[in-house]
Amino acid sequence: MDYIDIFIKNNYINLKQIAESGQCFRWKKMCPGRYFVISDGRAACFFQEKTGIRILCREKDEEYFRRYLDLDIDYGKMIFLSVRRRWEGGFVFFARICGK
């Protein structure tokens, strides 16, 4: 079996938060920042690094684990848009109060 080592630059993913969320029942903490994960009969090791995460898995499972963690989503953009919407909503509310 061919294994690959994938690094994904992502400042928004926190493996510890995911593992401790109560929604991940088959994550085994190996040591701080390292998890052995079983999902749908597939296995991988996830490693938290300063600027992203590293995944060690079988080559044929790479796409599965990318989808499993939604790694193709731009979370930085989602956070920006969410904050912007809240700010704009607050601005509209403030403008209504002021009668403008």
N, C-alpha and C positions, 0 to 999 in steps of 0.2 A: 504494500500500500504506500502511495506517495503522500507525504505530509507537506504542508506549506506553512510558512510563517508570514502572517499578514499584519502590517502595521497600518492603523487608521488614525490619522491626525484628527483629533476631535476633543475640544476643550469642554464639551458639555456632557459627556457620558461619564458616569461615576459608577463603576462596577459594584462598589460596596453598597451604595444606595439601592441598586437593582437587587442585589443578593439579599438584602435585609428588608425588602419591601413586603415580603410575605406572599408574593406572587410567583416566586421562583422556587419550586420545591425540589428541583434536582440539581442545585448548585452546591458543590462541596468546596468549602474554603480550604485551600492547601496551606496558605500562609497569607499575611497581609498583602492585599492587592492581587492575589492569584486564586483563580477558581477553576475547578474541573466541572464541566457542564455536560449533562446528558439531556438531549431533547429529540424526540421522534426517532429514537434508536441511533442517534448520531452523537459523537463525543467531541469535545474541544476543550482546550485550556485557554482561559481568558486572563490577560495580564494588564493591570492598570499601570500606565506610565505617565510621566509628567505632562506630555503633550498629546496623549491619545491612548489607544488600547492596542494590544497585540493579541492576535488569535492564532493558536496552533491547532490545525485540524487537517483532516484528509482533504486533498485537493478537490475531490468531487463534492465536498460539503461546504466549500467556501461560500457559494451563493446562498445556501440555506442559512448559514450563520450571519451573513450580511443582512438578510431579511429579518431574521430572528431579533436582531438588535436595531433594526431600522437605520442602518449605517449610511444609507444613501439619502437620508433626510438632512437638510441643512438646518440644524437646530439653532444655530446662531441667528439665521434669518428669521426663523419662527419666533424666537424670543424678542428680537428687534420689532417685528410686526405686532406682537402682542403688547409690548410696552407702548409702542406708538399709538395703537388703537385706544389703549386705556388713557394715554395722555390726551389724545384728540377728543375722546369722549368727555374727559374732565374739562377740557377747554370749552367744548360746546355747552356743557352744563353750566360752567362759570359765566359764559357769555349770556346764557338765558337768564340767569339770576340777575345779572347786571343790566338786563334789558337791551342787550346789543344783538 
